[in-house]
Amino acid sequence: MEAGKRRLAGDTARAASLGEVTSLSREARELKEVIAEQTLEHRLLKKA
């Protein structure tokens, strides 16, 4: 009950599980790769 009250009050901090951390790390790595690819493509198009 207290946890629900804290969340309603805006306190959303909590400990993440190992699975969540692993998943978020993988997603961040994939997003960085996409950004790198798009940056390279953009630079190549600007030179053309």
C-alpha distance matrix in Angstrom:
0.0 3.8 5.4 5.2 6.4 8.8 10.1 10.8 12.5 14.6 13.6 14.3 16.0 15.3 17.8 20.0 21.4 25.2 25.6 24.0 26.2 29.2 28.7 28.3 31.3 33.4 32.5 33.4 36.7 37.6 37.0 39.1 41.9 41.8 42.1 45.0 46.8 46.5 47.7 50.7 51.5 51.3 53.7 56.1 56.2 56.8 59.8 61.3
3.8 0.0 3.8 5.4 5.0 6.2 8.7 9.9 10.5 12.6 11.1 12.5 13.8 13.6 16.3 19.0 20.9 24.6 25.5 23.6 25.3 28.6 28.4 27.6 30.4 32.8 32.0 32.5 35.8 37.0 36.3 38.1 41.1 41.2 41.2 43.9 46.0 45.7 46.6 49.7 50.7 50.4 52.5 55.1 55.3 55.8 58.7 60.4
5.4 3.8 0.0 3.8 5.4 5.1 6.2 8.6 9.8 10.7 8.8 9.3 10.6 10.1 13.0 15.4 17.4 21.1 21.9 19.9 21.6 25.0 24.7 23.8 26.7 29.0 28.2 28.8 32.0 33.2 32.5 34.4 37.3 37.4 37.5 40.3 42.3 42.1 43.1 46.1 47.1 46.8 49.0 51.6 51.8 52.3 55.2 56.8
5.2 5.4 3.8 0.0 3.8 5.4 5.2 6.2 8.6 10.0 9.4 9.7 12.2 12.3 15.4 17.2 19.2 22.9 23.1 20.9 23.0 26.2 25.3 24.5 27.7 29.7 28.5 29.3 32.7 33.5 32.6 34.8 37.6 37.3 37.5 40.5 42.3 41.8 43.0 46.1 46.8 46.4 48.9 51.3 51.3 51.9 54.9 56.4
6.4 5.0 5.4 3.8 0.0 3.8 5.5 5.1 6.2 8.8 8.8 10.5 13.0 13.9 17.3 19.6 21.9 25.7 26.1 23.7 25.4 28.8 28.1 26.8 29.9 32.2 30.8 31.2 34.8 35.7 34.5 36.5 39.5 39.2 39.1 42.1 44.0 43.3 44.3 47.6 48.3 47.7 50.0 52.7 52.6 52.9 56.0 57.6
8.8 6.2 5.1 5.4 3.8 0.0 3.8 5.4 5.0 6.4 5.3 7.5 9.6 11.0 14.6 17.1 19.8 23.4 24.2 21.6 22.9 26.5 26.0 24.4 27.2 29.8 28.6 28.6 32.1 33.3 32.1 33.8 37.0 36.9 36.5 39.4 41.6 41.0 41.7 45.0 46.0 45.3 47.5 50.2 50.3 50.5 53.5 55.3
10.1 8.7 6.2 5.2 5.5 3.8 0.0 3.8 5.2 5.1 4.8 5.3 8.5 10.0 13.7 15.5 18.2 21.8 22.1 19.2 20.8 24.2 23.3 21.8 24.8 27.2 25.6 25.9 29.5 30.4 29.1 31.1 34.1 33.8 33.6 36.6 38.6 37.9 38.8 42.1 42.9 42.3 44.6 47.3 47.2 47.6 50.6 52.2
10.8 9.9 8.6 6.2 5.1 5.4 3.8 0.0 3.8 5.4 7.2 8.4 11.9 13.8 17.4 19.0 21.7 25.3 25.3 22.4 24.1 27.4 26.2 24.6 27.7 29.9 28.0 28.3 32.0 32.7 31.1 33.2 36.3 35.6 35.3 38.5 40.4 39.4 40.4 43.7 44.3 43.5 46.0 48.6 48.3 48.6 51.8 53.3
12.5 10.5 9.8 8.6 6.2 5.0 5.2 3.8 0.0 3.8 5.9 8.6 11.6 14.1 17.8 19.9 22.9 26.4 26.8 23.8 25.0 28.5 27.6 25.6 28.5 31.0 29.2 29.0 32.7 33.7 31.9 33.7 36.9 36.5 35.8 38.9 41.0 39.9 40.6 44.1 44.9 43.9 46.1 49.0 48.7 48.7 51.9 53.6
14.6 12.6 10.7 10.0 8.8 6.4 5.1 5.4 3.8 0.0 3.8 5.9 8.9 11.9 15.7 17.4 20.7 23.9 24.3 21.0 22.0 25.5 24.5 22.3 25.1 27.6 25.8 25.4 29.1 30.1 28.3 29.9 33.3 32.8 32.0 35.1 37.3 36.3 36.9 40.3 41.2 40.2 42.4 45.2 45.1 45.1 48.2 50.0
13.6 11.1 8.8 9.4 8.8 5.3 4.8 7.2 5.9 3.8 0.0 3.8 5.8 8.7 12.4 14.6 18.0 21.2 22.1 19.0 19.8 23.4 22.9 20.8 23.4 26.2 24.8 24.4 27.9 29.3 27.8 29.3 32.6 32.6 31.9 34.7 37.1 36.4 36.9 40.2 41.4 40.6 42.6 45.5 45.6 45.7 48.6 50.5
14.3 12.5 9.3 9.7 10.5 7.5 5.3 8.4 8.6 5.9 3.8 0.0 3.8 6.4 10.0 11.5 14.8 18.1 18.6 15.4 16.4 20.0 19.3 17.3 20.1 22.7 21.3 21.1 24.7 25.9 24.6 26.3 29.5 29.4 29.1 31.9 34.1 33.6 34.3 37.5 38.6 38.1 40.2 42.9 43.1 43.4 46.3 48.1
16.0 13.8 10.6 12.2 13.0 9.6 8.5 11.9 11.6 8.9 5.8 3.8 0.0 3.8 7.1 9.2 12.8 15.7 16.9 14.0 14.3 18.0 18.0 15.9 18.2 21.2 20.3 19.9 23.2 24.9 23.9 25.1 28.4 28.8 28.4 30.9 33.4 33.2 33.7 36.7 38.1 37.8 39.6 42.3 42.8 43.1 45.8 47.8
15.3 13.6 10.1 12.3 13.9 11.0 10.0 13.8 14.1 11.9 8.7 6.4 3.8 0.0 3.8 6.4 9.6 12.8 14.2 11.8 12.4 16.1 16.4 15.1 17.3 20.2 19.8 19.8 22.8 24.6 24.1 25.5 28.5 29.2 29.2 31.5 33.8 34.0 34.7 37.5 39.0 39.0 40.8 43.3 44.0 44.5 47.1 49.0
17.8 16.3 13.0 15.4 17.3 14.6 13.7 17.4 17.8 15.7 12.4 10.0 7.1 3.8 0.0 3.8 6.6 9.6 11.6 9.9 10.0 13.5 14.6 13.7 15.4 18.3 18.6 18.7 21.3 23.4 23.4 24.5 27.3 28.4 28.7 30.6 33.0 33.6 34.3 36.8 38.4 38.7 40.3 42.8 43.8 44.4 46.7 48.6
20.0 19.0 15.4 17.2 19.6 17.1 15.5 19.0 19.9 17.4 14.6 11.5 9.2 6.4 3.8 0.0 3.8 6.6 8.1 6.1 6.5 9.9 10.8 10.2 12.1 14.8 15.2 15.7 18.2 20.0 20.3 21.7 24.2 25.3 25.9 27.8 30.0 30.7 31.7 34.0 35.6 36.1 37.8 40.0 41.0 41.9 44.2 45.9
21.4 20.9 17.4 19.2 21.9 19.8 18.2 21.7 22.9 20.7 18.0 14.8 12.8 9.6 6.6 3.8 0.0 3.8 5.4 5.2 6.4 8.7 9.9 10.7 12.3 14.3 15.4 16.5 18.4 20.1 21.1 22.6 24.6 25.9 27.0 28.7 30.5 31.6 32.8 34.9 36.3 37.3 39.0 40.9 42.1 43.2 45.3 46.9
25.2 24.6 21.1 22.9 25.7 23.4 21.8 25.3 26.4 23.9 21.2 18.1 15.7 12.8 9.6 6.6 3.8 0.0 3.8 5.5 5.1 6.1 8.5 9.9 10.4 12.2 14.1 15.2 16.4 18.3 19.9 21.0 22.7 24.4 25.7 26.9 28.7 30.3 31.4 33.1 34.8 36.0 37.5 39.2 40.7 41.9 43.7 45.4
25.6 25.5 21.9 23.1 26.1 24.2 22.1 25.3 26.8 24.3 22.1 18.6 16.9 14.2 11.6 8.1 5.4 3.8 0.0 3.8 5.5 5.1 6.0 8.5 9.8 10.6 12.2 14.1 15.4 16.5 18.2 19.9 21.2 22.6 24.3 25.8 27.2 28.6 30.2 31.8 33.1 34.5 36.3 37.8 39.0 40.6 42.5 43.8
24.0 23.6 19.9 20.9 23.7 21.6 19.2 22.4 23.8 21.0 19.0 15.4 14.0 11.8 9.9 6.1 5.2 5.5 3.8 0.0 3.8 5.5 5.1 6.0 8.4 9.9 10.4 12.1 14.1 15.3 16.3 18.2 20.0 21.0 22.3 24.2 25.8 26.8 28.3 30.3 31.5 32.5 34.4 36.2 37.2 38.6 40.7 42.2
26.2 25.3 21.6 23.0 25.4 22.9 20.8 24.1 25.0 22.0 19.8 16.4 14.3 12.4 10.0 6.5 6.4 5.1 5.5 3.8 0.0 3.8 5.5 5.2 6.0 8.6 9.8 10.4 12.2 14.2 15.2 16.3 18.4 20.0 20.9 22.4 24.4 25.7 26.7 28.6 30.3 31.2 32.8 34.7 36.0 37.1 39.1 40.8
29.2 28.6 25.0 26.2 28.8 26.5 24.2 27.4 28.5 25.5 23.4 20.0 18.0 16.1 13.5 9.9 8.7 6.1 5.1 5.5 3.8 0.0 3.8 5.5 5.1 6.2 8.6 9.9 10.6 12.4 14.2 15.4 16.7 18.5 20.1 21.2 22.8 24.5 25.7 27.3 28.9 30.2 31.8 33.3 34.8 36.2 38.0 39.5
28.7 28.4 24.7 25.3 28.1 26.0 23.3 26.2 27.6 24.5 22.9 19.3 18.0 16.4 14.6 10.8 9.9 8.5 6.0 5.1 5.5 3.8 0.0 3.8 5.4 5.2 6.2 8.6 9.9 10.6 12.3 14.3 15.5 16.6 18.4 20.0 21.3 22.6 24.3 26.0 27.2 28.5 30.4 31.9 33.0 34.6 36.6 37.9
28.3 27.6 23.8 24.5 26.8 24.4 21.8 24.6 25.6 22.3 20.8 17.3 15.9 15.1 13.7 10.2 10.7 9.9 8.5 6.0 5.2 5.5 3.8 0.0 3.8 5.4 5.0 6.0 8.5 9.8 10.4 12.2 14.2 15.2 16.3 18.2 19.9 20.9 22.2 24.3 25.7 26.6 28.4 30.3 31.3 32.6 34.7 36.2
31.3 30.4 26.7 27.7 29.9 27.2 24.8 27.7 28.5 25.1 23.4 20.1 18.2 17.3 15.4 12.1 12.3 10.4 9.8 8.4 6.0 5.1 5.4 3.8 0.0 3.8 5.4 5.1 6.2 8.7 9.9 10.6 12.5 14.4 15.4 16.5 18.5 20.0 21.0 22.7 24.5 25.6 27.0 28.8 30.3 31.5 33.3 35.0
33.4 32.8 29.0 29.7 32.2 29.8 27.2 29.9 31.0 27.6 26.2 22.7 21.2 20.2 18.3 14.8 14.3 12.2 10.6 9.9 8.6 6.2 5.2 5.4 3.8 0.0 3.8 5.5 5.1 6.2 8.6 9.9 10.7 12.5 14.3 15.4 16.7 18.5 20.0 21.4 22.8 24.3 25.9 27.3 28.8 30.4 32.1 33.5
32.5 32.0 28.2 28.5 30.8 28.6 25.6 28.0 29.2 25.8 24.8 21.3 20.3 19.8 18.6 15.2 15.4 14.1 12.2 10.4 9.8 8.6 6.2 5.0 5.4 3.8 0.0 3.8 5.4 5.1 6.1 8.6 9.9 10.6 12.3 14.2 15.4 16.5 18.2 20.1 21.1 22.4 24.4 25.9 26.9 28.5 30.5 31.8
33.4 32.5 28.8 29.3 31.2 28.6 25.9 28.3 29.0 25.4 24.4 21.1 19.9 19.8 18.7 15.7 16.5 15.2 14.1 12.1 10.4 9.9 8.6 6.0 5.1 5.5 3.8 0.0 3.8 5.5 5.1 6.1 8.7 9.9 10.5 12.2 14.3 15.3 16.3 18.4 20.0 20.8 22.5 24.4 25.6 26.7 28.8 30.4
36.7 35.8 32.0 32.7 34.8 32.1 29.5 32.0 32.7 29.1 27.9 24.7 23.2 22.8 21.3 18.2 18.4 16.4 15.4 14.1 12.2 10.6 9.9 8.5 6.2 5.1 5.4 3.8 0.0 3.8 5.5 5.1 6.3 8.8 10.0 10.6 12.5 14.4 15.3 16.7 18.5 19.9 21.2 22.8 24.5 25.8 27.4 29.0
37.6 37.0 33.2 33.5 35.7 33.3 30.4 32.7 33.7 30.1 29.3 25.9 24.9 24.6 23.4 20.0 20.1 18.3 16.5 15.3 14.2 12.4 10.6 9.8 8.7 6.2 5.1 5.5 3.8 0.0 3.8 5.4 5.1 6.3 8.7 9.9 10.7 12.4 14.2 15.5 16.7 18.3 20.1 21.3 22.7 24.4 26.2 27.4
37.0 36.3 32.5 32.6 34.5 32.1 29.1 31.1 31.9 28.3 27.8 24.6 23.9 24.1 23.4 20.3 21.1 19.9 18.2 16.3 15.2 14.2 12.3 10.4 9.9 8.6 6.1 5.1 5.5 3.8 0.0 3.8 5.4 5.1 6.2 8.6 9.9 10.5 12.2 14.3 15.3 16.3 18.3 20.0 21.0 22.4 24.5 25.9
39.1 38.1 34.4 34.8 36.5 33.8 31.1 33.2 33.7 29.9 29.3 26.3 25.1 25.5 24.5 21.7 22.6 21.0 19.9 18.2 16.3 15.4 14.3 12.2 10.6 9.9 8.6 6.1 5.1 5.4 3.8 0.0 3.8 5.4 5.1 6.1 8.6 9.9 10.4 12.3 14.2 15.1 16.5 18.4 19.9 21.0 22.8 24.6
41.9 41.1 37.3 37.6 39.5 37.0 34.1 36.3 36.9 33.3 32.6 29.5 28.4 28.5 27.3 24.2 24.6 22.7 21.2 20.0 18.4 16.7 15.5 14.2 12.5 10.7 9.9 8.7 6.3 5.1 5.4 3.8 0.0 3.8 5.4 5.0 6.2 8.6 9.8 10.7 12.3 14.1 15.4 16.7 18.4 20.0 21.4 22.9
41.8 41.2 37.4 37.3 39.2 36.9 33.8 35.6 36.5 32.8 32.6 29.4 28.8 29.2 28.4 25.3 25.9 24.4 22.6 21.0 20.0 18.5 16.6 15.2 14.4 12.5 10.6 9.9 8.8 6.3 5.1 5.4 3.8 0.0 3.8 5.4 5.1 6.1 8.5 10.0 10.6 12.1 14.3 15.4 16.4 18.3 20.2 21.2
42.1 41.2 37.5 37.5 39.1 36.5 33.6 35.3 35.8 32.0 31.9 29.1 28.4 29.2 28.7 25.9 27.0 25.7 24.3 22.3 20.9 20.1 18.4 16.3 15.4 14.3 12.3 10.5 10.0 8.7 6.2 5.1 5.4 3.8 0.0 3.8 5.5 5.1 6.0 8.6 9.8 10.3 12.2 14.2 15.2 16.3 18.4 20.0
45.0 43.9 40.3 40.5 42.1 39.4 36.6 38.5 38.9 35.1 34.7 31.9 30.9 31.5 30.6 27.8 28.7 26.9 25.8 24.2 22.4 21.2 20.0 18.2 16.5 15.4 14.2 12.2 10.6 9.9 8.6 6.1 5.0 5.4 3.8 0.0 3.8 5.5 5.1 6.2 8.6 9.8 10.7 12.4 14.3 15.4 16.8 18.7
46.8 46.0 42.3 42.3 44.0 41.6 38.6 40.4 41.0 37.3 37.1 34.1 33.4 33.8 33.0 30.0 30.5 28.7 27.2 25.8 24.4 22.8 21.3 19.9 18.5 16.7 15.4 14.3 12.5 10.7 9.9 8.6 6.2 5.1 5.5 3.8 0.0 3.8 5.4 5.2 6.2 8.6 10.0 10.7 12.3 14.3 15.6 16.8
46.5 45.7 42.1 41.8 43.3 41.0 37.9 39.4 39.9 36.3 36.4 33.6 33.2 34.0 33.6 30.7 31.6 30.3 28.6 26.8 25.7 24.5 22.6 20.9 20.0 18.5 16.5 15.3 14.4 12.4 10.5 9.9 8.6 6.1 5.1 5.5 3.8 0.0 3.8 5.5 5.0 6.0 8.6 9.8 10.4 12.2 14.3 15.4
47.7 46.6 43.1 43.0 44.3 41.7 38.8 40.4 40.6 36.9 36.9 34.3 33.7 34.7 34.3 31.7 32.8 31.4 30.2 28.3 26.7 25.7 24.3 22.2 21.0 20.0 18.2 16.3 15.3 14.2 12.2 10.4 9.8 8.5 6.0 5.1 5.4 3.8 0.0 3.8 5.5 5.1 6.2 8.7 9.9 10.6 12.5 14.5
50.7 49.7 46.1 46.1 47.6 45.0 42.1 43.7 44.1 40.3 40.2 37.5 36.7 37.5 36.8 34.0 34.9 33.1 31.8 30.3 28.6 27.3 26.0 24.3 22.7 21.4 20.1 18.4 16.7 15.5 14.3 12.3 10.7 10.0 8.6 6.2 5.2 5.5 3.8 0.0 3.8 5.4 5.1 6.2 8.6 9.9 10.8 12.6
51.5 50.7 47.1 46.8 48.3 46.0 42.9 44.3 44.9 41.2 41.4 38.6 38.1 39.0 38.4 35.6 36.3 34.8 33.1 31.5 30.3 28.9 27.2 25.7 24.5 22.8 21.1 20.0 18.5 16.7 15.3 14.2 12.3 10.6 9.8 8.6 6.2 5.0 5.5 3.8 0.0 3.8 5.5 5.1 6.2 8.6 10.0 10.7
51.3 50.4 46.8 46.4 47.7 45.3 42.3 43.5 43.9 40.2 40.6 38.1 37.8 39.0 38.7 36.1 37.3 36.0 34.5 32.5 31.2 30.2 28.5 26.6 25.6 24.3 22.4 20.8 19.9 18.3 16.3 15.1 14.1 12.1 10.3 9.8 8.6 6.0 5.1 5.4 3.8 0.0 3.8 5.5 5.1 6.2 8.8 10.0
53.7 52.5 49.0 48.9 50.0 47.5 44.6 46.0 46.1 42.4 42.6 40.2 39.6 40.8 40.3 37.8 39.0 37.5 36.3 34.4 32.8 31.8 30.4 28.4 27.0 25.9 24.4 22.5 21.2 20.1 18.3 16.5 15.4 14.3 12.2 10.7 10.0 8.6 6.2 5.1 5.5 3.8 0.0 3.8 5.4 5.1 6.4 8.8
56.1 55.1 51.6 51.3 52.7 50.2 47.3 48.6 49.0 45.2 45.5 42.9 42.3 43.3 42.8 40.0 40.9 39.2 37.8 36.2 34.7 33.3 31.9 30.3 28.8 27.3 25.9 24.4 22.8 21.3 20.0 18.4 16.7 15.4 14.2 12.4 10.7 9.8 8.7 6.2 5.1 5.5 3.8 0.0 3.8 5.4 5.2 6.4
56.2 55.3 51.8 51.3 52.6 50.3 47.2 48.3 48.7 45.1 45.6 43.1 42.8 44.0 43.8 41.0 42.1 40.7 39.0 37.2 36.0 34.8 33.0 31.3 30.3 28.8 26.9 25.6 24.5 22.7 21.0 19.9 18.4 16.4 15.2 14.3 12.3 10.4 9.9 8.6 6.2 5.1 5.4 3.8 0.0 3.8 5.4 5.2
56.8 55.8 52.3 51.9 52.9 50.5 47.6 48.6 48.7 45.1 45.7 43.4 43.1 44.5 44.4 41.9 43.2 41.9 40.6 38.6 37.1 36.2 34.6 32.6 31.5 30.4 28.5 26.7 25.8 24.4 22.4 21.0 20.0 18.3 16.3 15.4 14.3 12.2 10.6 9.9 8.6 6.2 5.1 5.4 3.8 0.0 3.8 5.5
59.8 58.7 55.2 54.9 56.0 53.5 50.6 51.8 51.9 48.2 48.6 46.3 45.8 47.1 46.7 44.2 45.3 43.7 42.5 40.7 39.1 38.0 36.6 34.7 33.3 32.1 30.5 28.8 27.4 26.2 24.5 22.8 21.4 20.2 18.4 16.8 15.6 14.3 12.5 10.8 10.0 8.8 6.4 5.2 5.4 3.8 0.0 3.8
61.3 60.4 56.8 56.4 57.6 55.3 52.2 53.3 53.6 50.0 50.5 48.1 47.8 49.0 48.6 45.9 46.9 45.4 43.8 42.2 40.8 39.5 37.9 36.2 35.0 33.5 31.8 30.4 29.0 27.4 25.9 24.6 22.9 21.2 20.0 18.7 16.8 15.4 14.5 12.6 10.7 10.0 8.8 6.4 5.2 5.5 3.8 0.0
